[in-house]
Amino acid sequence: MPIYEYKCRGCDRQFEELVKLGETPDCPSCGGSDLERLVSLPAVSTQRSRERTAGIARKAAGEVSREKKHAQAEYERNYIKDHHS
Ligand SMILES: [Zn+2]
């Protein structure tokens, strides 16, 4: 069950609540239900998406450095061609 963090718009109190899907808690302070959800991702999927994001970032970094090396080699080839022929 995900834990959500809410802020009550009525009394500005922030609280965390275990919430079943589709349910909205009431403010423990004033009992109001006009709440703003501050954290929308449950802890489990946050962890999973962090790993996925890190994987994508690593992959992207690898591709960029390969492209840089390629561009550098191209540049050197052209430089030699332009200046030494
Ligand atoms: Zn309240």
PDB file of the backbone (N, CA, C, O) and the ligand in Angstrom, with CONECT records:
HET     ZN  A 101       1
ATOM      1  N   MET A   1       0.839  -1.201   0.000  1.00  0.00           N
ATOM      2  CA  MET A   1       0.000   0.000   0.000  1.00  0.00           C
ATOM      3  C   MET A   1       0.875   1.252   0.000  1.00  0.00           C
ATOM      4  O   MET A   1       1.788   1.365   0.817  1.00  0.00           O
ATOM      5  N   PRO A   2       0.615   2.163  -0.878  1.00  0.00           N
ATOM      6  CA  PRO A   2       1.465   3.353  -0.955  1.00  0.00           C
ATOM      7  C   PRO A   2       1.212   4.337   0.187  1.00  0.00           C
ATOM      8  O   PRO A   2       0.092   4.479   0.679  1.00  0.00           O
ATOM      9  N   ILE A   3       2.268   4.997   0.580  1.00  0.00           N
ATOM     10  CA  ILE A   3       2.130   6.087   1.549  1.00  0.00           C
ATOM     11  C   ILE A   3       2.159   7.403   0.788  1.00  0.00           C
ATOM     12  O   ILE A   3       3.086   7.680   0.027  1.00  0.00           O
ATOM     13  N   TYR A   4       1.150   8.188   1.003  1.00  0.00           N
ATOM     14  CA  TYR A   4       1.109   9.492   0.356  1.00  0.00           C
ATOM     15  C   TYR A   4       1.276  10.587   1.391  1.00  0.00           C
ATOM     16  O   TYR A   4       0.898  10.443   2.554  1.00  0.00           O
ATOM     17  N   GLU A   5       1.853  11.681   0.932  1.00  0.00           N
ATOM     18  CA  GLU A   5       1.975  12.829   1.808  1.00  0.00           C
ATOM     19  C   GLU A   5       0.964  13.871   1.355  1.00  0.00           C
ATOM     20  O   GLU A   5       0.891  14.227   0.179  1.00  0.00           O
ATOM     21  N   TYR A   6       0.195  14.344   2.310  1.00  0.00           N
ATOM     22  CA  TYR A   6      -0.847  15.307   1.984  1.00  0.00           C
ATOM     23  C   TYR A   6      -0.620  16.611   2.722  1.00  0.00           C
ATOM     24  O   TYR A   6       0.013  16.664   3.777  1.00  0.00           O
ATOM     25  N   LYS A   7      -1.162  17.654   2.127  1.00  0.00           N
ATOM     26  CA  LYS A   7      -1.223  18.922   2.833  1.00  0.00           C
ATOM     27  C   LYS A   7      -2.673  19.366   2.833  1.00  0.00           C
ATOM     28  O   LYS A   7      -3.321  19.428   1.788  1.00  0.00           O
ATOM     29  N   CYS A   8      -3.164  19.670   4.000  1.00  0.00           N
ATOM     30  CA  CYS A   8      -4.550  20.104   4.118  1.00  0.00           C
ATOM     31  C   CYS A   8      -4.658  21.567   3.704  1.00  0.00           C
ATOM     32  O   CYS A   8      -3.931  22.424   4.207  1.00  0.00           O
ATOM     33  N   ARG A   9      -5.581  21.839   2.774  1.00  0.00           N
ATOM     34  CA  ARG A   9      -5.748  23.226   2.338  1.00  0.00           C
ATOM     35  C   ARG A   9      -6.509  24.042   3.374  1.00  0.00           C
ATOM     36  O   ARG A   9      -6.463  25.273   3.381  1.00  0.00           O
ATOM     37  N   GLY A  10      -7.210  23.327   4.248  1.00  0.00           N
ATOM     38  CA  GLY A  10      -7.996  24.027   5.256  1.00  0.00           C
ATOM     39  C   GLY A  10      -7.150  24.590   6.376  1.00  0.00           C
ATOM     40  O   GLY A  10      -7.327  25.738   6.784  1.00  0.00           O
ATOM     41  N   CYS A  11      -6.207  23.762   6.885  1.00  0.00           N
ATOM     42  CA  CYS A  11      -5.444  24.195   8.065  1.00  0.00           C
ATOM     43  C   CYS A  11      -3.936  24.127   7.842  1.00  0.00           C
ATOM     44  O   CYS A  11      -3.164  24.360   8.771  1.00  0.00           O
ATOM     45  N   ASP A  12      -3.507  23.808   6.607  1.00  0.00           N
ATOM     46  CA  ASP A  12      -2.084  23.793   6.250  1.00  0.00           C
ATOM     47  C   ASP A  12      -1.277  22.698   6.935  1.00  0.00           C
ATOM     48  O   ASP A  12      -0.046  22.733   6.909  1.00  0.00           O
ATOM     49  N   ARG A  13      -1.944  21.735   7.542  1.00  0.00           N
ATOM     50  CA  ARG A  13      -1.227  20.660   8.186  1.00  0.00           C
ATOM     51  C   ARG A  13      -0.749  19.645   7.143  1.00  0.00           C
ATOM     52  O   ARG A  13      -1.501  19.267   6.245  1.00  0.00           O
ATOM     53  N   GLN A  14       0.511  19.210   7.272  1.00  0.00           N
ATOM     54  CA  GLN A  14       1.022  18.159   6.398  1.00  0.00           C
ATOM     55  C   GLN A  14       1.057  16.844   7.151  1.00  0.00           C
ATOM     56  O   GLN A  14       1.446  16.796   8.318  1.00  0.00           O
ATOM     57  N   PHE A  15       0.648  15.770   6.474  1.00  0.00           N
ATOM     58  CA  PHE A  15       0.679  14.465   7.129  1.00  0.00           C
ATOM     59  C   PHE A  15       0.843  13.371   6.091  1.00  0.00           C
ATOM     60  O   PHE A  15       0.516  13.543   4.916  1.00  0.00           O
ATOM     61  N   GLU A  16       1.365  12.226   6.562  1.00  0.00           N
ATOM     62  CA  GLU A  16       1.498  11.069   5.679  1.00  0.00           C
ATOM     63  C   GLU A  16       0.403  10.085   5.996  1.00  0.00           C
ATOM     64  O   GLU A  16       0.013   9.929   7.153  1.00  0.00           O
ATOM     65  N   GLU A  17      -0.088   9.427   4.985  1.00  0.00           N
ATOM     66  CA  GLU A  17      -1.211   8.530   5.186  1.00  0.00           C
ATOM     67  C   GLU A  17      -1.069   7.333   4.252  1.00  0.00           C
ATOM     68  O   GLU A  17      -0.757   7.472   3.069  1.00  0.00           O
ATOM     69  N   LEU A  18      -1.306   6.157   4.821  1.00  0.00           N
ATOM     70  CA  LEU A  18      -1.408   4.962   3.990  1.00  0.00           C
ATOM     71  C   LEU A  18      -2.770   4.978   3.322  1.00  0.00           C
ATOM     72  O   LEU A  18      -3.796   4.988   4.003  1.00  0.00           O
ATOM     73  N   VAL A  19      -2.790   4.980   2.011  1.00  0.00           N
ATOM     74  CA  VAL A  19      -4.067   5.130   1.321  1.00  0.00           C
ATOM     75  C   VAL A  19      -4.302   3.984   0.361  1.00  0.00           C
ATOM     76  O   VAL A  19      -3.439   3.629  -0.442  1.00  0.00           O
ATOM     77  N   LYS A  20      -5.484   3.416   0.462  1.00  0.00           N
ATOM     78  CA  LYS A  20      -5.883   2.427  -0.534  1.00  0.00           C
ATOM     79  C   LYS A  20      -6.194   3.136  -1.845  1.00  0.00           C
ATOM     80  O   LYS A  20      -6.577   4.306  -1.868  1.00  0.00           O
ATOM     81  N   LEU A  21      -6.019   2.402  -2.927  1.00  0.00           N
ATOM     82  CA  LEU A  21      -6.248   2.988  -4.247  1.00  0.00           C
ATOM     83  C   LEU A  21      -7.640   3.612  -4.338  1.00  0.00           C
ATOM     84  O   LEU A  21      -8.643   2.983  -4.001  1.00  0.00           O
ATOM     85  N   GLY A  22      -7.677   4.837  -4.791  1.00  0.00           N
ATOM     86  CA  GLY A  22      -8.955   5.494  -5.012  1.00  0.00           C
ATOM     87  C   GLY A  22      -9.549   6.132  -3.772  1.00  0.00           C
ATOM     88  O   GLY A  22     -10.601   6.767  -3.846  1.00  0.00           O
ATOM     89  N   GLU A  23      -8.882   5.972  -2.618  1.00  0.00           N
ATOM     90  CA  GLU A  23      -9.426   6.570  -1.400  1.00  0.00           C
ATOM     91  C   GLU A  23      -8.686   7.844  -1.040  1.00  0.00           C
ATOM     92  O   GLU A  23      -7.484   7.960  -1.279  1.00  0.00           O
ATOM     93  N   THR A  24      -9.385   8.775  -0.478  1.00  0.00           N
ATOM     94  CA  THR A  24      -8.768  10.014  -0.023  1.00  0.00           C
ATOM     95  C   THR A  24      -8.986  10.147   1.476  1.00  0.00           C
ATOM     96  O   THR A  24     -10.116  10.064   1.956  1.00  0.00           O
ATOM     97  N   PRO A  25      -7.908  10.352   2.208  1.00  0.00           N
ATOM     98  CA  PRO A  25      -8.058  10.460   3.664  1.00  0.00           C
ATOM     99  C   PRO A  25      -8.621  11.818   4.082  1.00  0.00           C
ATOM    100  O   PRO A  25      -8.690  12.757   3.289  1.00  0.00           O
ATOM    101  N   ASP A  26      -9.009  11.890   5.318  1.00  0.00           N
ATOM    102  CA  ASP A  26      -9.417  13.174   5.873  1.00  0.00           C
ATOM    103  C   ASP A  26      -8.268  13.738   6.696  1.00  0.00           C
ATOM    104  O   ASP A  26      -7.446  12.996   7.234  1.00  0.00           O
ATOM    105  N   CYS A  27      -8.226  15.040   6.785  1.00  0.00           N
ATOM    106  CA  CYS A  27      -7.195  15.688   7.586  1.00  0.00           C
ATOM    107  C   CYS A  27      -7.347  15.268   9.054  1.00  0.00           C
ATOM    108  O   CYS A  27      -8.431  15.390   9.627  1.00  0.00           O
ATOM    109  N   PRO A  28      -6.249  14.770   9.667  1.00  0.00           N
ATOM    110  CA  PRO A  28      -6.335  14.339  11.064  1.00  0.00           C
ATOM    111  C   PRO A  28      -6.488  15.514  12.022  1.00  0.00           C
ATOM    112  O   PRO A  28      -6.818  15.328  13.194  1.00  0.00           O
ATOM    113  N   SER A  29      -6.254  16.697  11.534  1.00  0.00           N
ATOM    114  CA  SER A  29      -6.305  17.874  12.397  1.00  0.00           C
ATOM    115  C   SER A  29      -7.689  18.527  12.392  1.00  0.00           C
ATOM    116  O   SER A  29      -8.267  18.794  13.446  1.00  0.00           O
ATOM    117  N   CYS A  30      -8.217  18.782  11.171  1.00  0.00           N
ATOM    118  CA  CYS A  30      -9.507  19.475  11.121  1.00  0.00           C
ATOM    119  C   CYS A  30     -10.600  18.615  10.483  1.00  0.00           C
ATOM    120  O   CYS A  30     -11.760  19.024  10.422  1.00  0.00           O
ATOM    121  N   GLY A  31     -10.222  17.410  10.004  1.00  0.00           N
ATOM    122  CA  GLY A  31     -11.229  16.523   9.426  1.00  0.00           C
ATOM    123  C   GLY A  31     -11.637  16.897   8.015  1.00  0.00           C
ATOM    124  O   GLY A  31     -12.545  16.289   7.448  1.00  0.00           O
ATOM    125  N   GLY A  32     -10.978  17.892   7.445  1.00  0.00           N
ATOM    126  CA  GLY A  32     -11.324  18.334   6.097  1.00  0.00           C
ATOM    127  C   GLY A  32     -10.796  17.371   5.050  1.00  0.00           C
ATOM    128  O   GLY A  32      -9.838  16.638   5.294  1.00  0.00           O
ATOM    129  N   SER A  33     -11.428  17.377   3.881  1.00  0.00           N
ATOM    130  CA  SER A  33     -10.984  16.484   2.822  1.00  0.00           C
ATOM    131  C   SER A  33     -10.468  17.263   1.615  1.00  0.00           C
ATOM    132  O   SER A  33     -10.303  16.696   0.535  1.00  0.00           O
ATOM    133  N   ASP A  34     -10.218  18.538   1.791  1.00  0.00           N
ATOM    134  CA  ASP A  34      -9.649  19.343   0.723  1.00  0.00           C
ATOM    135  C   ASP A  34      -8.128  19.280   0.843  1.00  0.00           C
ATOM    136  O   ASP A  34      -7.486  20.176   1.390  1.00  0.00           O
ATOM    137  N   LEU A  35      -7.574  18.182   0.310  1.00  0.00           N
ATOM    138  CA  LEU A  35      -6.156  17.909   0.530  1.00  0.00           C
ATOM    139  C   LEU A  35      -5.367  17.982  -0.762  1.00  0.00           C
ATOM    140  O   LEU A  35      -5.864  17.664  -1.843  1.00  0.00           O
ATOM    141  N   GLU A  36      -4.141  18.405  -0.620  1.00  0.00           N
ATOM    142  CA  GLU A  36      -3.229  18.430  -1.748  1.00  0.00           C
ATOM    143  C   GLU A  36      -2.260  17.268  -1.571  1.00  0.00           C
ATOM    144  O   GLU A  36      -1.625  17.152  -0.523  1.00  0.00           O
ATOM    145  N   ARG A  37      -2.137  16.412  -2.571  1.00  0.00           N
ATOM    146  CA  ARG A  37      -1.207  15.295  -2.460  1.00  0.00           C
ATOM    147  C   ARG A  37       0.182  15.775  -2.868  1.00  0.00           C
ATOM    148  O   ARG A  37       0.376  16.265  -3.981  1.00  0.00           O
ATOM    149  N   LEU A  38       1.139  15.632  -1.965  1.00  0.00           N
ATOM    150  CA  LEU A  38       2.479  16.164  -2.219  1.00  0.00           C
ATOM    151  C   LEU A  38       3.382  15.135  -2.881  1.00  0.00           C
ATOM    152  O   LEU A  38       4.199  15.484  -3.733  1.00  0.00           O
ATOM    153  N   VAL A  39       3.243  13.874  -2.501  1.00  0.00           N
ATOM    154  CA  VAL A  39       4.074  12.819  -3.075  1.00  0.00           C
ATOM    155  C   VAL A  39       3.162  11.828  -3.775  1.00  0.00           C
ATOM    156  O   VAL A  39       2.342  11.166  -3.137  1.00  0.00           O
ATOM    157  N   SER A  40       3.304  11.730  -5.064  1.00  0.00           N
ATOM    158  CA  SER A  40       2.353  10.910  -5.803  1.00  0.00           C
ATOM    159  C   SER A  40       2.876   9.515  -6.101  1.00  0.00           C
ATOM    160  O   SER A  40       2.096   8.624  -6.436  1.00  0.00           O
ATOM    161  N   LEU A  41       4.185   9.312  -5.985  1.00  0.00           N
ATOM    162  CA  LEU A  41       4.736   8.003  -6.309  1.00  0.00           C
ATOM    163  C   LEU A  41       4.918   7.163  -5.060  1.00  0.00           C
ATOM    164  O   LEU A  41       5.554   7.610  -4.106  1.00  0.00           O
ATOM    165  N   PRO A  42       4.384   5.975  -5.046  1.00  0.00           N
ATOM    166  CA  PRO A  42       4.651   5.072  -3.937  1.00  0.00           C
ATOM    167  C   PRO A  42       6.126   4.697  -3.903  1.00  0.00           C
ATOM    168  O   PRO A  42       6.790   4.663  -4.938  1.00  0.00           O
ATOM    169  N   ALA A  43       6.637   4.415  -2.696  1.00  0.00           N
ATOM    170  CA  ALA A  43       8.066   4.172  -2.505  1.00  0.00           C
ATOM    171  C   ALA A  43       8.598   3.083  -3.429  1.00  0.00           C
ATOM    172  O   ALA A  43       9.701   3.209  -3.963  1.00  0.00           O
ATOM    173  N   VAL A  44       7.831   2.023  -3.621  1.00  0.00           N
ATOM    174  CA  VAL A  44       8.302   0.895  -4.417  1.00  0.00           C
ATOM    175  C   VAL A  44       8.588   1.312  -5.851  1.00  0.00           C
ATOM    176  O   VAL A  44       9.662   1.027  -6.380  1.00  0.00           O
ATOM    177  N   SER A  45       7.631   1.987  -6.482  1.00  0.00           N
ATOM    178  CA  SER A  45       7.844   2.324  -7.881  1.00  0.00           C
ATOM    179  C   SER A  45       8.829   3.475  -8.039  1.00  0.00           C
ATOM    180  O   SER A  45       9.439   3.625  -9.098  1.00  0.00           O
ATOM    181  N   THR A  46       8.993   4.297  -6.990  1.00  0.00           N
ATOM    182  CA  THR A  46      10.029   5.328  -7.039  1.00  0.00           C
ATOM    183  C   THR A  46      11.396   4.667  -7.153  1.00  0.00           C
ATOM    184  O   THR A  46      12.222   5.067  -7.973  1.00  0.00           O
ATOM    185  N   GLN A  47      11.625   3.658  -6.328  1.00  0.00           N
ATOM    186  CA  GLN A  47      12.882   2.921  -6.355  1.00  0.00           C
ATOM    187  C   GLN A  47      13.091   2.307  -7.728  1.00  0.00           C
ATOM    188  O   GLN A  47      14.180   2.391  -8.296  1.00  0.00           O
ATOM    189  N   ARG A  48      12.040   1.686  -8.259  1.00  0.00           N
ATOM    190  CA  ARG A  48      12.163   1.030  -9.547  1.00  0.00           C
ATOM    191  C   ARG A  48      12.449   2.043 -10.654  1.00  0.00           C
ATOM    192  O   ARG A  48      13.279   1.787 -11.527  1.00  0.00           O
ATOM    193  N   SER A  49      11.775   3.182 -10.626  1.00  0.00           N
ATOM    194  CA  SER A  49      11.973   4.149 -11.705  1.00  0.00           C
ATOM    195  C   SER A  49      13.335   4.829 -11.570  1.00  0.00           C
ATOM    196  O   SER A  49      13.912   5.263 -12.567  1.00  0.00           O
ATOM    197  N   ARG A  50      13.856   4.925 -10.334  1.00  0.00           N
ATOM    198  CA  ARG A  50      15.199   5.454 -10.159  1.00  0.00           C
ATOM    199  C   ARG A  50      16.218   4.553 -10.845  1.00  0.00           C
ATOM    200  O   ARG A  50      17.127   5.023 -11.528  1.00  0.00           O
ATOM    201  N   GLU A  51      16.044   3.231 -10.645  1.00  0.00           N
ATOM    202  CA  GLU A  51      16.962   2.285 -11.281  1.00  0.00           C
ATOM    203  C   GLU A  51      16.847   2.364 -12.796  1.00  0.00           C
ATOM    204  O   GLU A  51      17.850   2.315 -13.508  1.00  0.00           O
ATOM    205  N   ARG A  52      15.608   2.487 -13.286  1.00  0.00           N
ATOM    206  CA  ARG A  52      15.400   2.559 -14.715  1.00  0.00           C
ATOM    207  C   ARG A  52      16.031   3.836 -15.267  1.00  0.00           C
ATOM    208  O   ARG A  52      16.682   3.813 -16.312  1.00  0.00           O
ATOM    209  N   THR A  53      15.835   4.941 -14.563  1.00  0.00           N
ATOM    210  CA  THR A  53      16.406   6.204 -15.006  1.00  0.00           C
ATOM    211  C   THR A  53      17.923   6.140 -15.039  1.00  0.00           C
ATOM    212  O   THR A  53      18.547   6.626 -15.983  1.00  0.00           O
ATOM    213  N   ALA A  54      18.525   5.539 -14.007  1.00  0.00           N
ATOM    214  CA  ALA A  54      19.979   5.409 -13.949  1.00  0.00           C
ATOM    215  C   ALA A  54      20.470   4.571 -15.119  1.00  0.00           C
ATOM    216  O   ALA A  54      21.491   4.895 -15.724  1.00  0.00           O
ATOM    217  N   GLY A  55      19.763   3.508 -15.444  1.00  0.00           N
ATOM    218  CA  GLY A  55      20.138   2.655 -16.562  1.00  0.00           C
ATOM    219  C   GLY A  55      20.113   3.420 -17.866  1.00  0.00           C
ATOM    220  O   GLY A  55      21.033   3.303 -18.675  1.00  0.00           O
ATOM    221  N   ILE A  56      19.067   4.204 -18.078  1.00  0.00           N
ATOM    222  CA  ILE A  56      18.943   4.993 -19.299  1.00  0.00           C
ATOM    223  C   ILE A  56      20.060   6.032 -19.365  1.00  0.00           C
ATOM    224  O   ILE A  56      20.640   6.264 -20.426  1.00  0.00           O
ATOM    225  N   ALA A  57      20.354   6.651 -18.228  1.00  0.00           N
ATOM    226  CA  ALA A  57      21.398   7.675 -18.194  1.00  0.00           C
ATOM    227  C   ALA A  57      22.756   7.067 -18.541  1.00  0.00           C
ATOM    228  O   ALA A  57      23.529   7.647 -19.304  1.00  0.00           O
ATOM    229  N   ARG A  58      23.039   5.888 -17.971  1.00  0.00           N
ATOM    230  CA  ARG A  58      24.304   5.219 -18.287  1.00  0.00           C
ATOM    231  C   ARG A  58      24.396   4.917 -19.782  1.00  0.00           C
ATOM    232  O   ARG A  58      25.432   5.134 -20.410  1.00  0.00           O
ATOM    233  N   LYS A  59      23.293   4.414 -20.340  1.00  0.00           N
ATOM    234  CA  LYS A  59      23.268   4.059 -21.748  1.00  0.00           C
ATOM    235  C   LYS A  59      23.482   5.303 -22.610  1.00  0.00           C
ATOM    236  O   LYS A  59      24.243   5.283 -23.577  1.00  0.00           O
ATOM    237  N   ALA A  60      22.797   6.378 -22.240  1.00  0.00           N
ATOM    238  CA  ALA A  60      22.908   7.620 -23.008  1.00  0.00           C
ATOM    239  C   ALA A  60      24.329   8.164 -22.937  1.00  0.00           C
ATOM    240  O   ALA A  60      24.866   8.627 -23.944  1.00  0.00           O
ATOM    241  N   ALA A  61      24.940   8.112 -21.758  1.00  0.00           N
ATOM    242  CA  ALA A  61      26.301   8.605 -21.596  1.00  0.00           C
ATOM    243  C   ALA A  61      27.260   7.799 -22.469  1.00  0.00           C
ATOM    244  O   ALA A  61      28.169   8.368 -23.074  1.00  0.00           O
ATOM    245  N   GLY A  62      27.068   6.494 -22.539  1.00  0.00           N
ATOM    246  CA  GLY A  62      27.902   5.652 -23.375  1.00  0.00           C
ATOM    247  C   GLY A  62      27.768   6.022 -24.836  1.00  0.00           C
ATOM    248  O   GLY A  62      28.757   6.084 -25.566  1.00  0.00           O
ATOM    249  N   GLU A  63      26.541   6.269 -25.259  1.00  0.00           N
ATOM    250  CA  GLU A  63      26.332   6.630 -26.657  1.00  0.00           C
ATOM    251  C   GLU A  63      26.953   7.983 -26.982  1.00  0.00           C
ATOM    252  O   GLU A  63      27.527   8.173 -28.054  1.00  0.00           O
ATOM    253  N   VAL A  64      26.834   8.914 -26.049  1.00  0.00           N
ATOM    254  CA  VAL A  64      27.397  10.246 -26.285  1.00  0.00           C
ATOM    255  C   VAL A  64      28.912  10.160 -26.423  1.00  0.00           C
ATOM    256  O   VAL A  64      29.484  10.769 -27.327  1.00  0.00           O
ATOM    257  N   SER A  65      29.577   9.404 -25.527  1.00  0.00           N
ATOM    258  CA  SER A  65      31.031   9.385 -25.595  1.00  0.00           C
ATOM    259  C   SER A  65      31.502   8.649 -26.846  1.00  0.00           C
ATOM    260  O   SER A  65      32.552   8.973 -27.399  1.00  0.00           O
ATOM    261  N   ARG A  66      30.724   7.652 -27.295  1.00  0.00           N
ATOM    262  CA  ARG A  66      31.069   7.002 -28.556  1.00  0.00           C
ATOM    263  C   ARG A  66      30.969   7.999 -29.709  1.00  0.00           C
ATOM    264  O   ARG A  66      31.828   8.046 -30.589  1.00  0.00           O
ATOM    265  N   GLU A  67      29.893   8.799 -29.681  1.00  0.00           N
ATOM    266  CA  GLU A  67      29.701   9.773 -30.741  1.00  0.00           C
ATOM    267  C   GLU A  67      30.800  10.828 -30.723  1.00  0.00           C
ATOM    268  O   GLU A  67      31.270  11.273 -31.770  1.00  0.00           O
ATOM    269  N   LYS A  68      31.201  11.222 -29.513  1.00  0.00           N
ATOM    270  CA  LYS A  68      32.258  12.218 -29.378  1.00  0.00           C
ATOM    271  C   LYS A  68      33.556  11.696 -29.973  1.00  0.00           C
ATOM    272  O   LYS A  68      34.252  12.404 -30.700  1.00  0.00           O
ATOM    273  N   LYS A  69      33.871  10.442 -29.652  1.00  0.00           N
ATOM    274  CA  LYS A  69      35.097   9.847 -30.185  1.00  0.00           C
ATOM    275  C   LYS A  69      35.047   9.805 -31.703  1.00  0.00           C
ATOM    276  O   LYS A  69      36.032  10.085 -32.386  1.00  0.00           O
ATOM    277  N   HIS A  70      33.879   9.449 -32.212  1.00  0.00           N
ATOM    278  CA  HIS A  70      33.704   9.382 -33.660  1.00  0.00           C
ATOM    279  C   HIS A  70      33.905  10.765 -34.278  1.00  0.00           C
ATOM    280  O   HIS A  70      34.599  10.912 -35.284  1.00  0.00           O
ATOM    281  N   ALA A  71      33.285  11.779 -33.660  1.00  0.00           N
ATOM    282  CA  ALA A  71      33.388  13.133 -34.179  1.00  0.00           C
ATOM    283  C   ALA A  71      34.837  13.619 -34.118  1.00  0.00           C
ATOM    284  O   ALA A  71      35.319  14.284 -35.035  1.00  0.00           O
ATOM    285  N   GLN A  72      35.513  13.282 -33.039  1.00  0.00           N
ATOM    286  CA  GLN A  72      36.915  13.675 -32.873  1.00  0.00           C
ATOM    287  C   GLN A  72      37.783  13.036 -33.960  1.00  0.00           C
ATOM    288  O   GLN A  72      38.638  13.705 -34.541  1.00  0.00           O
ATOM    289  N   ALA A  73      37.572  11.763 -34.236  1.00  0.00           N
ATOM    290  CA  ALA A  73      38.330  11.067 -35.269  1.00  0.00           C
ATOM    291  C   ALA A  73      38.077  11.693 -36.629  1.00  0.00           C
ATOM    292  O   ALA A  73      38.999  11.880 -37.423  1.00  0.00           O
ATOM    293  N   GLU A  74      36.814  12.016 -36.887  1.00  0.00           N
ATOM    294  CA  GLU A  74      36.431  12.667 -38.144  1.00  0.00           C
ATOM    295  C   GLU A  74      37.137  14.016 -38.281  1.00  0.00           C
ATOM    296  O   GLU A  74      37.664  14.358 -39.339  1.00  0.00           O
ATOM    297  N   TYR A  75      37.131  14.762 -37.196  1.00  0.00           N
ATOM    298  CA  TYR A  75      37.743  16.086 -37.177  1.00  0.00           C
ATOM    299  C   TYR A  75      39.237  15.988 -37.473  1.00  0.00           C
ATOM    300  O   TYR A  75      39.781  16.767 -38.255  1.00  0.00           O
ATOM    301  N   GLU A  76      39.886  15.022 -36.839  1.00  0.00           N
ATOM    302  CA  GLU A  76      41.324  14.859 -37.049  1.00  0.00           C
ATOM    303  C   GLU A  76      41.631  14.452 -38.488  1.00  0.00           C
ATOM    304  O   GLU A  76      42.591  14.925 -39.094  1.00  0.00           O
ATOM    305  N   ARG A  77      40.790  13.560 -39.018  1.00  0.00           N
ATOM    306  CA  ARG A  77      40.993  13.154 -40.411  1.00  0.00           C
ATOM    307  C   ARG A  77      40.887  14.357 -41.347  1.00  0.00           C
ATOM    308  O   ARG A  77      41.726  14.558 -42.226  1.00  0.00           O
ATOM    309  N   ASN A  78      39.820  15.163 -41.135  1.00  0.00           N
ATOM    310  CA  ASN A  78      39.616  16.327 -41.986  1.00  0.00           C
ATOM    311  C   ASN A  78      40.734  17.342 -41.808  1.00  0.00           C
ATOM    312  O   ASN A  78      41.176  17.957 -42.778  1.00  0.00           O
ATOM    313  N   TYR A  79      41.190  17.519 -40.587  1.00  0.00           N
ATOM    314  CA  TYR A  79      42.243  18.480 -40.285  1.00  0.00           C
ATOM    315  C   TYR A  79      43.514  18.092 -41.033  1.00  0.00           C
ATOM    316  O   TYR A  79      44.160  18.925 -41.669  1.00  0.00           O
ATOM    317  N   ILE A  80      43.857  16.815 -40.942  1.00  0.00           N
ATOM    318  CA  ILE A  80      45.069  16.335 -41.596  1.00  0.00           C
ATOM    319  C   ILE A  80      44.940  16.504 -43.115  1.00  0.00           C
ATOM    320  O   ILE A  80      45.876  16.928 -43.793  1.00  0.00           O
ATOM    321  N   LYS A  81      43.753  16.160 -43.625  1.00  0.00           N
ATOM    322  CA  LYS A  81      43.514  16.255 -45.057  1.00  0.00           C
ATOM    323  C   LYS A  81      43.654  17.708 -45.535  1.00  0.00           C
ATOM    324  O   LYS A  81      44.274  17.984 -46.562  1.00  0.00           O
ATOM    325  N   ASP A  82      43.033  18.669 -44.726  1.00  0.00           N
ATOM    326  CA  ASP A  82      43.035  20.061 -45.152  1.00  0.00           C
ATOM    327  C   ASP A  82      44.407  20.721 -45.027  1.00  0.00           C
ATOM    328  O   ASP A  82      44.756  21.601 -45.813  1.00  0.00           O
ATOM    329  N   HIS A  83      45.168  20.295 -44.047  1.00  0.00           N
ATOM    330  CA  HIS A  83      46.381  21.032 -43.738  1.00  0.00           C
ATOM    331  C   HIS A  83      47.666  20.360 -44.202  1.00  0.00           C
ATOM    332  O   HIS A  83      48.736  20.969 -44.179  1.00  0.00           O
ATOM    333  N   HIS A  84      47.560  19.126 -44.618  1.00  0.00           N
ATOM    334  CA  HIS A  84      48.799  18.449 -44.967  1.00  0.00           C
ATOM    335  C   HIS A  84      48.748  17.826 -46.357  1.00  0.00           C
ATOM    336  O   HIS A  84      49.519  16.918 -46.666  1.00  0.00           O
ATOM    337  N   SER A  85      47.830  18.322 -47.198  1.00  0.00           N
ATOM    338  CA  SER A  85      47.822  17.757 -48.536  1.00  0.00           C
ATOM    339  C   SER A  85      47.900  18.853 -49.606  1.00  0.00           C
ATOM    340  O   SER A  85      47.904  18.551 -50.800  1.00  0.00           O
TER     341      SER A  85
HETATM  342 ZN    ZN A 101      -6.905  20.299   8.158  1.00  0.00          ZN2+
END
